[in-house]
Amino acid sequence: MSECVIGILASGRGSNMKALLAACASGEIPARVAVVLSDKEQAGALATARAQGVDAVWLNPKDHGTREAYDRALVAELRARGVTLVCLAGYMKLVSKAFIEPFQNRILNIHPSLLPSFPGLNAQQQALDYGVKLAGCTVHLVELAMDAGPIVMQTAVPVEDNDTGDTLSARVLEQEHRLYVAAVKAFAEGRVTVDGRRVSVRP
Ligand code: GRF
């Protein structure tokens, strides 16, 4: 099987990125992270990646006129490093066709709800406000529609009566780190088959 080379896109603190970096460094995921890209110069993810000796690049959206132009610049950075699998980890920009087409079925995202419930921002608070008893997180393939691509893996997290947005988010985040590592490991090991919306993962 060909080597799995990962590119991570992150806009924020980067805790999911950190979990992926650690799992690649320990050998749990048989892949290497070639680059971390961000649209935010001050993203904690960039600083953390650099501190770990990982190539980390800020691409300023203002330097590229349209979303497509920006996405082409991202793709160029990923291709230049031979990236075969892209992981969005708290990447807050919507992606265009220009980004998705070159990496068909090779772009993953993690979202802090049991999709298709509660797409978009503040998913954990949305779940709490709705009154669900099971919250959770989802790793899915990325398509044009936000938080809507085929589901790869999910983990449920029970909601407790005294939960706040913060306490629930913290428990979901713990599970996000485990789930994202498991899903990326499955891709790196070539155990994933995509058939339309149905994704199967061999043990
Ligand atoms: C996570 O909750 C992830 O599911 C969502 O954005 C958040 C990013 O957190 N897409 P972090 O930057 O990985 O800590």
Residues whose N, C-alpha, C, O or C-beta is under 5 A from the ligand:
A	BS01	GRF	G12 R13 G14 S15 N16 M17 A89 G90 I110 H111 P112
